[in-house]
Amino acid sequence: MLIYLSVFASINVRVERNQAIDRYRKLAKNNTLELWEPITSQEEDTLQSIIAKENKGKIFEALNCLKEPDKEIMIRRYFFDEKPKVISEKMLLSKKDIDNKLYQSKIKLKNILEYEEAYL
């Protein structure tokens, strides 16, 4: 599920970027802003932030099911954006071990999230 979320997030970022560029071009062309545009964009932002918080909460719950070194490695890599080499230096493990633990943890998280989805 984490892999699907990261793919969804990257697609979502591209779509939002393109929409922002289109909106900017439209505004630059007309130099006017219709009154309803800020209201709808605020509603969309609010909805997206609520969904993002729910997804983040589900991911944190799933992360709590992992054992300690795997959990810490996942948090450092995907929430703090540390590179595997930096993580390996801090945790005194080889880079290959970190890569293997990341791969295995992604599979475990995917299974946990799919299991939760199936029974909700």
NORBELWO-V179403 format. One record per pair of residues at least 4 apart in sequence whose ideal C-beta (glycine too) atoms are under 7 Angstrom apart, sorted by the first residue. I is the first residue (numbers start at 0). J is the second residue. D is the distance in Angstrom with one decimal. If there is no record, write none. Layout:
i=I j=J d=D
i=I j=J d=D
This chain:
i=0 j=4 d=6.1
i=0 j=108 d=6.5
i=0 j=109 d=5.0
i=0 j=112 d=3.3
i=0 j=113 d=6.1
i=1 j=5 d=6.4
i=1 j=58 d=6.9
i=1 j=105 d=5.5
i=1 j=108 d=4.8
i=1 j=109 d=6.1
i=2 j=6 d=6.4
i=2 j=105 d=6.2
i=2 j=109 d=6.5
i=3 j=7 d=6.1
i=4 j=8 d=6.0
i=4 j=54 d=6.5
i=5 j=9 d=6.5
i=6 j=10 d=6.4
i=7 j=11 d=6.0
i=8 j=12 d=6.3
i=9 j=13 d=6.7
i=10 j=14 d=6.4
i=11 j=15 d=6.2
i=12 j=16 d=6.2
i=13 j=17 d=6.4
i=14 j=18 d=6.3
i=15 j=19 d=6.2
i=16 j=20 d=6.4
i=17 j=21 d=6.3
i=18 j=22 d=6.2
i=19 j=23 d=6.3
i=20 j=24 d=6.4
i=21 j=25 d=6.3
i=22 j=26 d=6.3
i=23 j=27 d=6.0
i=24 j=28 d=6.2
i=25 j=29 d=6.4
i=26 j=32 d=6.2
i=32 j=36 d=6.0
i=35 j=39 d=5.9
i=36 j=40 d=6.2
i=37 j=41 d=6.2
i=38 j=42 d=6.5
i=39 j=43 d=6.3
i=40 j=44 d=6.2
i=41 j=45 d=6.3
i=42 j=46 d=6.4
i=43 j=47 d=6.1
i=44 j=48 d=6.2
i=45 j=49 d=6.5
i=46 j=50 d=6.4
i=47 j=51 d=6.1
i=48 j=52 d=6.3
i=49 j=53 d=6.5
i=50 j=54 d=6.3
i=51 j=55 d=6.1
i=52 j=56 d=6.3
i=53 j=57 d=6.5
i=54 j=58 d=6.3
i=55 j=59 d=6.3
i=56 j=60 d=6.5
i=57 j=61 d=6.4
i=57 j=112 d=6.7
i=58 j=62 d=6.2
i=59 j=63 d=6.6
i=61 j=108 d=5.2
i=61 j=111 d=4.4
i=61 j=112 d=5.5
i=62 j=70 d=5.5
i=62 j=73 d=6.0
i=62 j=74 d=6.8
i=64 j=111 d=5.4
i=65 j=69 d=4.4
i=65 j=70 d=4.3
i=65 j=73 d=6.8
i=65 j=104 d=6.0
i=65 j=107 d=6.3
i=66 j=70 d=6.7
i=67 j=71 d=6.2
i=68 j=72 d=6.2
i=68 j=100 d=6.8
i=69 j=73 d=6.3
i=69 j=100 d=5.4
i=69 j=104 d=4.5
i=70 j=74 d=6.4
i=71 j=75 d=6.1
i=72 j=76 d=6.1
i=72 j=86 d=6.0
i=72 j=97 d=6.0
i=72 j=100 d=5.2
i=72 j=101 d=6.2
i=72 j=104 d=6.8
i=73 j=77 d=5.9
i=73 j=101 d=6.9
i=73 j=104 d=5.1
i=74 j=78 d=4.9
i=74 j=79 d=6.7
i=75 j=79 d=5.1
i=75 j=81 d=4.6
i=75 j=86 d=5.1
i=76 j=81 d=6.1
i=76 j=83 d=6.9
i=76 j=86 d=6.4
i=76 j=101 d=5.9
i=81 j=85 d=4.7
i=81 j=86 d=5.2
i=83 j=87 d=6.1
i=83 j=94 d=5.4
i=83 j=97 d=4.4
i=83 j=98 d=5.7
i=83 j=101 d=7.0
i=84 j=88 d=6.7
i=84 j=94 d=5.4
i=85 j=89 d=6.4
i=86 j=90 d=5.9
i=86 j=97 d=5.2
i=87 j=92 d=5.2
i=87 j=93 d=6.0
i=87 j=94 d=4.6
i=87 j=97 d=4.7
i=92 j=96 d=4.4
i=92 j=97 d=5.8
i=94 j=98 d=6.3
i=95 j=99 d=6.3
i=96 j=100 d=6.2
i=97 j=101 d=6.3
i=98 j=102 d=6.4
i=99 j=103 d=6.2
i=100 j=104 d=5.8
i=101 j=105 d=6.4
i=102 j=106 d=6.9
i=103 j=107 d=6.4
i=104 j=108 d=6.1
i=105 j=109 d=6.2
i=106 j=110 d=6.5
i=107 j=111 d=6.3
i=108 j=112 d=6.1
i=109 j=113 d=6.1
i=110 j=114 d=6.1
i=111 j=115 d=6.5
i=112 j=116 d=6.3
i=113 j=117 d=6.3
i=114 j=118 d=6.7
i=115 j=119 d=6.1
